[in-house]
């Protein structure tokens, strides 16, 4: 398979996770070692480490704290300034809308595999999607919890106003209780099982001025940030995987429909996949496997519901796939 450039995460996030662990009485050094974060990865001057280490660290932190809402918990502990240059770029902006725009532009300073983009703007409200292209699993779910909660909490911290999101969505399954999400996000308008993680703010809130706005400083910081160029846009293969994952939320993805959304013929799509050393069947199987892993972490639905969630018409097909995945490790 053709390899993509390795995704990276800012060491500032790693330090934040380990700081939360330490405050809870957890051995942070042991967690870092289990996540395979090397000692040099936390040294002064080191900016980024492989994202797979951070994903693993999220899972270990959840287990160590016994906290299924670890992403929300960490977001609640985060302070503006923890992400150094990235945070100061945001809070020196003129308005909240400008701050989110700056955050989307410079998000690669925190995570190179993440994107924030506007998916709807009605004039009355704007919906932003946070996309994190990782390996899936629980680490990615916790990362999305954190990211969305951090944007919602950051909006209030930056404006020093109470801002209630119009709506928030997550791709993960509904938790046993939504109380922790409602408390962290400031709203009960939360949907789960959505195609992507989104948050929606009212236009009047987005136009609120930031008390820390400083156009001179913003210009200086932007020039400095430009010395850390963004990675190339998400690859075609990443976009393909995202579309398959999103389609699986609704039904069983089809080759023809996925090709249409990519503006390709089915034959061209199959050739492109072959260039990556894979096939449509293998990619659909991998997407189902990621979704099954997520379901199992949440206790797992019954066979019929799991089959529907994985896009199988027959529960027996889902059971056979689960046995095969288990045997493959």
C-alpha positions in Angstrom: 0.0 0.0 0.0 1.2 3.5 -0.8 2.1 5.3 2.5 0.9 8.8 3.4 3.1 11.2 5.4 2.8 10.4 9.1 0.2 12.4 11.1 1.7 14.4 13.9 0.3 15.9 17.2 1.7 18.8 19.2 3.6 17.9 22.3 1.5 20.6 24.0 -1.5 18.2 23.8 0.5 15.3 25.2 1.7 17.5 28.1 -1.9 18.4 28.8 -3.0 14.8 28.9 -0.2 13.8 31.2 -0.8 16.8 33.4 -4.5 15.7 33.9 -3.2 12.2 34.7 -0.7 13.5 37.2 -3.3 15.7 38.9 -5.5 12.6 39.4 -2.6 10.7 41.1 -1.8 8.6 38.0 1.8 7.9 37.2 2.2 10.1 34.1 5.6 8.7 33.2 4.2 5.2 33.1 1.4 6.3 30.8 3.8 8.0 28.5 6.0 4.9 28.4 3.0 2.6 27.6 2.0 4.9 24.8 5.5 4.6 23.5 6.1 8.4 23.8 9.9 8.6 23.9 11.6 10.8 26.6 12.8 13.2 23.9 9.2 13.7 22.9 8.6 15.8 26.0 11.8 17.7 25.9 11.9 21.5 25.5 11.9 22.6 21.9 10.2 19.4 20.5 7.0 20.4 18.9 5.4 17.3 17.3 5.3 13.6 17.9 3.5 10.8 15.9 -0.3 11.0 16.3 -0.6 7.3 16.9 1.1 7.8 20.3 -1.4 10.4 21.3 -4.3 8.2 20.3 -2.9 5.4 22.4 -2.4 7.9 25.3 -6.1 8.9 25.1 -7.1 5.2 25.6 -4.7 4.7 28.4 -5.8 7.9 30.2 -9.5 6.8 30.0 -8.6 3.5 31.5 -6.3 5.0 34.2 -8.9 7.5 35.3 -11.9 5.1 34.9 -13.5 8.0 33.1 -15.6 7.3 29.9 -15.8 11.1 29.4 -12.0 11.7 29.5 -12.2 13.8 26.4 -14.6 16.2 28.1 -12.7 16.1 31.3 -9.4 17.2 29.7 -11.2 19.9 27.7 -12.5 21.3 31.1 -9.0 21.4 32.4 -7.5 23.2 29.4 -6.7 26.8 29.7 -6.1 29.3 26.9 -2.4 29.4 26.4 -1.8 25.7 26.9 -1.3 25.4 23.1 1.1 28.3 23.0 1.3 29.9 19.5 -2.0 28.4 18.4 -3.9 29.8 21.3 -2.4 33.3 21.0 -3.2 33.4 17.3 -6.8 32.8 18.2 -7.2 35.2 21.1 -5.5 38.1 19.4 -8.3 37.9 16.7 -11.0 40.6 16.5 -14.1 38.5 16.9 -15.1 34.9 17.8 -15.8 34.2 14.1 -12.3 35.5 13.2 -10.8 33.4 16.0 -12.4 30.2 14.7 -11.2 31.1 11.2 -7.7 31.5 12.5 -8.0 28.2 14.4 -9.0 26.4 11.2 -6.1 27.9 9.3 -3.4 27.0 11.9 -4.9 23.8 13.4 -1.9 22.0 11.9 0.1 23.5 14.7 -1.8 21.2 17.1 -2.7 18.2 14.9 -1.7 17.8 11.3 -4.4 15.2 10.6 -7.3 17.5 11.8 -9.4 20.0 9.9 -12.1 22.5 10.9 -14.4 23.6 8.1 -17.7 25.3 7.7 -20.4 22.9 6.5 -23.4 25.2 6.8 -24.0 28.9 7.1 -27.6 30.1 7.2 -26.8 33.7 8.1 -28.4 33.1 11.5 -26.0 30.4 12.6 -22.8 28.7 11.3 -22.0 25.0 11.7 -18.4 23.9 11.8 -17.2 20.3 11.4 -14.1 19.0 13.2 -12.6 16.2 11.1 -9.9 14.0 12.6 -8.4 11.4 10.2 -6.9 8.7 12.3 -7.0 5.0 12.8 -10.5 5.1 14.4 -11.3 3.3 17.7 -11.8 4.8 21.1 -8.8 7.1 21.0 -10.3 8.9 18.1 -13.7 9.2 19.8 -12.0 10.7 22.9 -10.1 13.1 20.7 -13.3 14.3 19.0 -15.0 14.7 22.4 -12.0 16.9 23.5 -11.8 18.9 20.3 -15.5 19.9 20.2 -15.7 20.6 24.0 -12.5 22.6 23.8 -14.0 24.8 21.0 -17.2 25.4 23.0 -15.4 26.2 26.2 -12.8 28.2 24.3 -15.6 30.4 22.8 -16.7 31.4 26.3 -13.2 31.9 27.6 -12.2 34.0 24.6 -15.3 36.2 24.6 -15.9 36.1 28.4 -19.5 35.6 27.6 -21.9 32.7 28.1 -22.3 31.1 24.7 -24.7 28.2 24.2 -24.1 26.2 21.0 -27.3 25.8 18.9 -26.4 22.1 18.3 -23.5 19.7 18.7 -23.1 16.3 17.0 -20.7 13.3 17.4 -20.2 10.3 15.2 -19.9 8.0 18.3 -22.8 5.9 19.7 -24.9 7.5 22.4 -23.4 7.2 25.9 -25.3 5.7 28.7 -25.9 9.2 30.1 -25.7 12.5 28.2 -25.5 14.5 31.4 -21.7 14.9 31.2 -21.9 16.1 27.6 -24.7 18.6 28.4 -22.6 19.9 31.3 -19.4 20.2 29.4 -21.0 21.7 26.2 -23.6 23.9 27.8 -26.4 22.5 25.8 -28.7 19.5 25.7 -29.1 19.7 21.9 -26.6 16.9 21.2 -27.0 14.2 18.6 -24.9 11.0 18.4 -24.3 8.6 15.5 -23.9 11.6 13.1 -21.7 11.5 10.1 -19.2 13.9 11.7 -18.4 15.9 14.8 -19.9 19.4 14.5 -20.7 22.4 16.6 -23.1 25.3 15.7 -22.9 28.9 17.0 -25.4 31.7 16.5 -24.3 34.6 14.2 -24.7 37.1 17.0 -22.3 35.1 19.2 -19.8 34.7 16.4 -19.7 38.5 16.0 -18.8 39.1 19.7 -15.5 41.0 20.0 -12.6 39.4 21.8 -11.4 41.5 24.8 -7.8 40.3 24.0 -7.9 41.4 20.4 -4.6 42.8 19.2 -4.2 43.4 15.5 -0.5 44.2 15.8 0.3 41.1 17.8 -1.9 39.0 15.5 0.1 40.1 12.5 3.4 39.3 14.2 2.2 35.9 15.3 0.8 35.1 11.8 4.2 35.9 10.3 5.9 33.6 12.8 3.3 30.8 12.3 3.9 31.0 8.5 7.4 29.5 9.2 5.5 26.3 10.1 3.7 25.5 6.9 0.6 23.4 6.9 0.8 19.9 5.5 -0.7 19.2 2.1 -4.5 19.0 2.0 -6.1 15.6 3.0 -5.2 13.0 0.4 -7.6 11.5 -2.0 -7.4 8.2 -0.1 -8.2 10.0 3.3 -11.2 11.6 1.6 -12.3 8.2 0.3 -12.1 6.6 3.7 -14.1 9.5 5.3 -16.9 9.1 2.7 -17.1 5.3 3.4 -17.2 5.9 7.2 -19.9 8.6 6.8 -22.1 6.4 4.5 -21.9 3.5 6.9 -23.7 5.5 9.5 -26.8 5.6 7.2 -26.6 2.3 5.3 -24.3 -0.1 3.6 -22.0 2.1 1.3 -22.1 1.3 -2.4 -19.2 1.4 -4.8 -21.3 3.4 -7.3 -22.5 6.0 -4.8 -19.0 6.5 -3.4 -17.6 6.9 -6.9 -20.3 9.5 -7.7 -19.4 11.5 -4.5 -15.8 11.5 -5.6 -16.7 12.5 -9.1 -15.2 9.3 -10.5 -16.5 6.4 -12.5 -16.6 3.1 -10.6 -13.8 1.7 -12.8 -11.6 4.7 -12.1 -12.3 4.4 -8.4 -11.3 0.7 -8.4 -8.1 1.6 -10.3 -7.3 4.3 -7.8 -7.7 1.9 -4.9 -5.5 -0.6 -6.7 -2.8 2.0 -6.8 -3.0 2.1 -3.0 -2.7 -1.7 -2.9 -6.3 -2.2 -1.7 -9.8 -2.9 -3.1 -13.3 -1.7 -2.5 -14.2 -4.9 -0.6 -11.1 -4.6 1.6 -11.9 -0.9 2.4 -15.5 -1.6 3.2 -14.5 -4.5 5.5 -12.0 -2.2 7.3 -14.6 0.5 7.8 -17.0 -2.1 9.2 -14.3 -3.4 11.5 -13.6 0.2 12.9 -17.3 0.6 13.5 -17.6 -2.8 15.2 -14.6 -2.0 17.5 -16.3 1.2 18.6 -19.6 -0.6 19.3 -17.8 -3.2 21.4 -16.1 -0.6 23.5 -19.6 0.8 24.4 -20.9 -2.7 25.5 -22.1 -3.7 22.1 -25.7 -3.8 20.7 -27.5 -7.1 20.0 -26.7 -9.0 16.9 -29.5 -7.5 14.8 -28.7 -3.9 15.7 -25.0 -4.5 15.2 -25.7 -6.0 11.7 -27.7 -2.9 10.8 -24.9 -0.6 12.1 -22.3 -2.4 10.0 -24.5 -2.3 6.9 -25.3 -6.1 6.8 -28.7 -7.3 5.9 -28.3 -10.5 7.8 -27.0 -10.8 11.5 -25.3 -14.0 10.5 -23.0 -12.1 8.1 -22.1 -9.7 10.9 -21.3 -12.6 13.3 -19.1 -14.3 10.7 -17.2 -11.0 10.1 -16.7 -10.6 13.9 -15.3 -14.1 14.2 -13.0 -13.4 11.3 -11.7 -10.1 12.7 -11.2 -11.8 16.1 -9.1 -14.5 14.5 -7.0 -11.9 12.6 -6.3 -10.1 15.8 
